[in-house]
């Protein structure tokens, strides 16, 4: 089974995964192209160094390529990749005790309304800086859960699979993170 061109772009995850499992590198490249930016954005919120971020994402895909033959499909491909990425981030974090840096994913979108209103633009920028600071104060697992839920829009069962938690435990970490962020961001309520 070899997919090419349009087939790769339009193929669903299951088709790409099946092709990659039998050694189709182009299908795996399509997986990398589809999920690389998402995993990069996620890693960027949890690691301080651009070099570490790039290494984690690369290591995630190297591990995925090596392990794809054993992927049992008890979870989605997306969740499986997030799980691998989280383990790589945790390893890096343990080794380097990294602190997150600004992530431009949370930047306000440029719109004609905010461009016309300097106060709104300044307020948005100030709020995002405060959010960055507050997120940096969260424990790594709470920060990871909050990011997966609020930015990557994963469900609690998916987050649980990624972090080897029950969905209720993932929900609890999210709740604690949200409560802490509310306290730290009281000024913005």
Buried (B, 14 or more C-beta within 10 A) or exposed (E): EEBEEEBBEEBEBEBBBBBBBEEBEBBBBBBBEBBBEBBBBBBBBBBBBEEBBBBBBBBBBEBBBEEBEEBEEEBBBBBBBBBBBBBBBBEBBEEEEBEBBBBEBBEEEEEEEBEEEEEBBEBBEEBBEBBBEBBBEBEBBBBBBBBBBBBBEBEBBBBBBBBEBEBEBBBBBBEBBBEBBEEBBEEEE
